[in-house]
Amino acid sequence: MDRTKGFTPALGFHALTPLYDRVVALTTRERTIKRALLDQAAIEPGQQVLDVGCGTGTLVIAAQRRHPGVQVSALDADPAVLAIAARKARHAGADIAFDLGRSSALPYADGRFDRVLSSHFFHHLPWGDKLLTAQQMHRVLRTGGELHVADWGRAGGPASRAAFLAVQLLDGFDTTSDNVAGLLPVLFGSVGFRQVEETRRFATAFGIISLYRAVKGGAAPRRAGPARQGLP
Ligand SMILES: C[S@@+](CC[C@H](N)C(=O)[O-])C[C@H]1O[C@@H](n2cnc3c(N)ncnc32)[C@H](O)[C@@H]1O
């Protein structure tokens, strides 16, 4: 993978970004999983929604089309992928604010959003950035707001674990191994989210994609350090 710009691009290498939509549609049951994530998020009229690591914008455009009255924002670190997303949104007639930025320092006010969404994103981050990102997601949600995530989940059987090696070769072993060890729910709980659950698991050509849900409760979040000591 190429991290020369400080982040892992959509398909691991910048030159592959134009192929992202086709590859993901063919290999990850994209429509089914993104539809299930939006069903789970149960967005209501008037709500403010943020998609973190939005990539080519497929999820956030679908969210806007499904819920025309909602205010939708989307953030990604890669200007090239955001250009593709903005073009797709224009074609779809979707009104979306695309922001260039890092998930570890979200440029939004505390408590601004009712829903934070993220799909196929956390496995691009090393553990320290996963922690900072989860903290930031917690910060920008209002109390009672919800986080809904789709990403590579705890490994299934040996065959799906072996297939996942292809993803690890593209996106990196250090960032993906937390996912396949089933640590995302631990991560969300460690920054103060409540009612953290893995809600569904989908078998794909390259392994299991899980859906997660977590709620921002009333109590102050515990501070989480950058290391992963103490985690199972
Ligand atoms: C695999 S793509 C997922 C795109 C989209 N969410 C989807 O479901 O198709 C991961 C995206 O995360 C972005 N990304 C990686 N590291 C990031 C960071 N630290 N902050 C924001 N975006 C980042 C990449 O540029 C890429 O577009």
The ligand as a MOL file (V3000), in Angstrom:
LIG
                    3D

  0  0  0     0  0            999 V3000
M  V30 BEGIN CTAB
M  V30 COUNTS 27 29 0 0 0
M  V30 BEGIN ATOM
M  V30 1 C -11.9030 1.8260 1.1760 0
M  V30 2 S -12.2950 3.5110 0.9910 0 CHG=1
M  V30 3 C -13.9910 3.5490 1.5310 0
M  V30 4 C -14.7950 4.5770 0.8040 0
M  V30 5 C -16.2820 4.5970 1.0850 0
M  V30 6 N -16.5820 4.8720 2.4730 0
M  V30 7 C -16.9720 3.3360 0.6540 0
M  V30 8 O -17.6560 2.7150 1.4500 0
M  V30 9 O -16.8450 2.9520 -0.5130 0 CHG=-1
M  V30 10 C -11.4720 4.2870 2.3800 0
M  V30 11 C -11.3900 5.7930 2.2460 0
M  V30 12 O -10.8150 6.3120 3.4310 0
M  V30 13 C -10.0250 7.4410 3.0790 0
M  V30 14 N -9.0860 7.6880 4.1790 0
M  V30 15 C -8.0050 6.9450 4.5330 0
M  V30 16 N -7.4300 7.4610 5.6320 0
M  V30 17 C -8.1550 8.5610 5.9770 0
M  V30 18 C -8.0760 9.5000 7.0510 0
M  V30 19 N -7.1320 9.4120 7.9850 0
M  V30 20 N -9.0140 10.4710 7.1080 0
M  V30 21 C -9.9990 10.5730 6.1770 0
M  V30 22 N -10.1120 9.7100 5.1450 0
M  V30 23 C -9.2050 8.7100 5.0400 0
M  V30 24 C -9.3840 7.0680 1.7610 0
M  V30 25 O -8.9820 8.1980 1.0320 0
M  V30 26 C -10.5270 6.2920 1.0840 0
M  V30 27 O -11.2940 7.1320 0.2550 0
M  V30 END ATOM
M  V30 BEGIN BOND
M  V30 1 1 1 2
M  V30 2 1 2 3
M  V30 3 1 2 10
M  V30 4 1 3 4
M  V30 5 1 4 5
M  V30 6 1 5 6
M  V30 7 1 5 7
M  V30 8 2 7 8
M  V30 9 1 7 9
M  V30 10 1 10 11
M  V30 11 1 11 12
M  V30 12 1 11 26
M  V30 13 1 12 13
M  V30 14 1 13 14
M  V30 15 1 13 24
M  V30 16 1 14 15
M  V30 17 1 14 23
M  V30 18 2 15 16
M  V30 19 1 16 17
M  V30 20 1 17 18
M  V30 21 2 17 23
M  V30 22 1 18 19
M  V30 23 2 18 20
M  V30 24 1 20 21
M  V30 25 2 21 22
M  V30 26 1 22 23
M  V30 27 1 24 25
M  V30 28 1 24 26
M  V30 29 1 26 27
M  V30 END BOND
M  V30 END CTAB
M  END
